[in-house]
Amino acid sequence: MLRCLPLVATSFVALLAGCAIHQNVRPLDAAGDGQVCVITNPEVRPSVMASYKRVLGEKGYTVRELPPAAAITDCKVTSTYRANWRWDLAMYMHYAEFRVFVDGKERGVAT
C-alpha cells in the first residue's frame, strides 16, 4: 500500500495541474443611464443570460434583452457574450467572454 502512495500523489498533482483558470479583464467604469442592453446569443445556454442579468441587476443595472440580430449601437450601453462547455467527468464551462460597448465602441471585456 505504501509503495502506491507516490503514484497516487503524482497522479493527483497531474490532475490538479490541468485545472487552471485564466482570466483577462478590462473593467468598465459606470456608463450610461443605468440600463444595459444584452444581445441574446442563441448558441449559448440560457442559464448564462439568466446569470448575467442577475449579476447586472445586483449591481444596480436594468437589463434589456435584445434579439440576436441587434446591433451594438441599438442602445447607449450594449453587451455581448459567448460561452462554451466541455466534458471531463462532468460538463464544465470551458470558455466565457463578455464584451461591453458604449456608443458602439468597445469599453470593457472579460474572458
N, C-alpha and C positions, 0 to 999 in steps of 0.2 A: 504494500500500500504506500509506504513512504517513498519507494522508488518512482511512483507515478506522480508525486507532488510537483517536481519540476516541470513535467509535461503539462499538467493541469494549469500551473501558474503561467507558463509560456503561452498556452492557448488562450487563457483569459486576457492576458495583456494584448495579444494579437487581435482578439475580438474587440477590445476597447479602442485600439488604435484605429480601427475602421469606422468608428462612430465619432466623427468630428463635425462641429457646426462652424460654418464660415459665414460671416456677416459683412455686409458693406452697406453703410447707412449714411446718407447725406440728408440731414434733417431740414425741415422747412419751418421758418418762423410763421406764426399765425398770419393768415392772409384771408382776404375776402370778408364776407358778411356773416360768417359762421355756418355757411352751407357748403357742403362738398358733394359734387355730383360724381357718382361712381359708374363707369361704363361696365355693364354686365358682361362677363366673359362666359359664354355657354360651354366652353371647353373645360371649365374648372368646376369642381364640386360646389354645389350651392352652399355648403357649410362655410366655405371661405368667405363668400359675400356676407353671410349672416354674422360671422365673427368680426369681419372688418367693420360692418355697420355698428355692431355693438361697441367695439373699441372706440370708434369715432364718436359715437353718442356719449360714451363715458367721458370723453374729453370735451364735451360741450358742443359738438357739431351736429347739425341736422344733415341727414344723408338723403339725397335724391338719386334714385336708381335711373340710369339711362339705358336705352336699348343698345345692343352690340354694335349697331351701325352708327351710333352717335359719334360726333367729332369732339376732340378735346377742347374746342373753342365754344361748345354749346353752353358752357357755364363759366363763370369767372374762375372758380377752382374746380378742377376735374381730376379724377384719379382713374388709373387703370391697374389691373392686376393680372398676374399669371401664376400658375402653380402646377406641379405635377407630383405624382406619387410613384413609389417603387415598392417592391415586395422583398422582404428579408425576414422571414419567420412571421412577419405581420406587415400590414400596409403602413407606410410612413410617408410624410411629405418630404420629398427629395429636394424640391426647389420651390421658392416663392419669390415673387418680385412685385413691388408696389411702387408706382410712379405717380407723382403729383404735379399737375400743370397749373400755372396761374397765367391767365390771359394767353393760353396756348403755348407758353414756354415752360419747359421742364424746370421745376424748382426744388424737387425733393425726390429721393429714391431710396428704397430699402430692398436689399436682396438677401 
